[in-house]
Amino acid sequence: MTLMLILGAVAAFYCLLLLFRCATLAFPVVAGLGPALTLRDHGFGWIVILAAGLLGFFTVHALGRHLARSSAPLAVRLGVILTFVGAAAAAGFQAGAALAILADLDPWTQLGTSILTAFVIGYASWRDLLTRGGRIERPALHS
């Protein structure tokens, strides 16, 4: 039983780290799901649904990253950043609430944990949205 509790805690911690890494993708995923589910309701085939969902995801993600980093007017940049960060913070709030419920905390501690998780994941999304490049620079091997 103790091993299962430890493994469950490790799995929950890994899921939280994964949420930090994928925080910027919350809004593009919703933007891709919207047209895909609409086309599904209208009876289109799965290839069209998949293509529309992926096109919506990649378009919103690429355009959002470009606008957030470009020299667009401040209001446009701020609007894009707040949209991405708001979606990530909402996802973080829900993840924090789920983890707090799993930990069987009292209601006020659940709310505090949810709000703290929302702020931290929103910050992670903001930082990831504005950083250039996603690669790790590795030094060249010399022989």
Salt bridges, closest charged atoms under 4 A:
ASP41 OD1 - ARG40 NH2 3.26
ASP128 OD2 - ARG65 NH2 3.84
GLU137 OE2 - ARG135 NH2 3.86
